[in-house]
Amino acid sequence: MTLSKQLKAFVDEAKQTDVYWVESAKLEFALALEQQRRAAGLSYADLAKKMGTSAAYISKVFRGDTNLTIESMVKLARATGGQMDARILDGESTATAYSRKS
């Protein structure tokens, strides 16, 4: 078995777990939020100030070190001038919110 086949098998196996999909959703949200933050011209400190929270909390969000509620996700998105959009995709879909943006 070649490395690429081994890697594909590893990823395919990981995709059968909830942990994979939780981490994938957190990463997708953080990437989309970062894209929106940059487009809005906001620093992490600016975002923290708009949200009335600490810069440390914002750093934790972008590191993926916090378990965000839907409420927190909405507030973060709105603070960057964006909006939160939660979707359930069929199991065959590979599109992500981050990759759909140009």
N, C-alpha and C positions, 0 to 999 in steps of 0.2 A: 504494500500500500504506500503510495507516494505521500509526501507531506501535505500537498493540497487535498488529497482524498481524506487524509487523517483530519485535517483542519475542517473540511466540509462535514465529516461525520461528527466531529466534536460540536460544531455549531448546530447541526441538525438535532443532536441530542439535547443541547442546551435549550433550544427553542421549545422543547417539550415541558419546560419548567416555568412556573410563575415568576421565579426570581429573574430569569432572562427578560421577560416581558416588563416587569417592574423597572428594572435597570434601563431597559430600552426606552420606556416612556419618560423616565427621569432625564435621560440624556437628550431625547428629542425636545422636551420642554426647555431644558437649559440652553440648547443650541438655538432654538427659536427665540427665546427670551434675549439671549446675547445679541442675536441679529437685530432684534427690535430695539434693544438698548443702544446699540451703535448707531442705528439709523436715526434715533431720536437725539443723538449727540449727548447722551448722559453718561457720566462716570458712575462707578459703583457708589461713591459718596453722594452724588446727586440723587441716585435712585433710593438710597437709604433715607435721605432727607425727605424726598417726596412721599415715602411710605411711612415716615415717622418711626423708623427703626434704626438699628445700628448697622454700621458698615460690616461688622463681623457677621451679622445675620445674612447680609447680601452675599458675602464671600462664601458662607456655608451653602447658600442656595446654588451658586454657580459651581461649587465643588461637588454637589450632589450629596452633601452631608446632612440634609434635613428631609424629613418626610412631609412633603407639602400637602396641605388640604386643598380642595377645590377653591375654597375662599381665598387662601393665600395665593394660589396661582392666578386667580382673577385679579386680585389687587396688584400683583407684580406686573401682569400684562397691562393693566390700565395705567399704572404709574409710568410705563414706557410709551404710552400713547396707543397701545394695541388693545386687543381683546382676546379673551380666552375662548377656545373652541375645542370641546371634547367630542371625539367621535369613536364609534365602534366600527371597525372594519372587518370584512369577512376574513377568514383565516388564510385565504390565498393572496390577499393584497400585500404588496411590499412597499407601497407608497408611504411616505411619512410627511407630516406637516412641514418639517424643515426643508425637505427636498422639493416640495411643491412650490416653494417660494423661489422667485428668480433673483 
